[in-house]
Amino acid sequence: MRGLVIRWLVSALALYLTSLIVRGIEIESVTALLFAAVTIGILNAIVRPVILLLTLPLNILTLGLFTMVVNAWMLWMASKVVVGFNVHGFWSALGGWLVMSFFTFVINVLIGESGKIEIVHVRRTVRF
């Protein structure tokens, strides 16, 4: 349960940071932010796999680039469901999805399995 809450808060933080950077993505309240994060998670878990399966021929034809359109559409769909969360247009949704994915990745790298902030050490070993 703790991991689910942490992922939800990570998604909400990434969405908030995205709204600060991408024009056309607006969040009116903290409640709207939290509901938008949950809605995006549910859409990505349930609707996105079905859409990707239905668009598989187009996805193969575009060498996987159509997946970006599907992901942007999930963000736009969440804005239609959640009051107080607005995505204006396709390019805002596409840019928002790219930025949000980046922030989610970075935050998830910093947060370990235990839910605590971890310091990442990179070691290089040179052997002769």
PyMOL commands that set and color helices and strands:
alter all, ss='L'
color gray80, all
select helices_A, chain A and resi 2-21+30-54+56-61+66-81+90-110
alter helices_A, ss='H'
color red, helices_A
select strands_A, chain A and resi 25-27+85-87
alter strands_A, ss='S'
color yellow, strands_A
deselect
rebuild
show_as cartoon
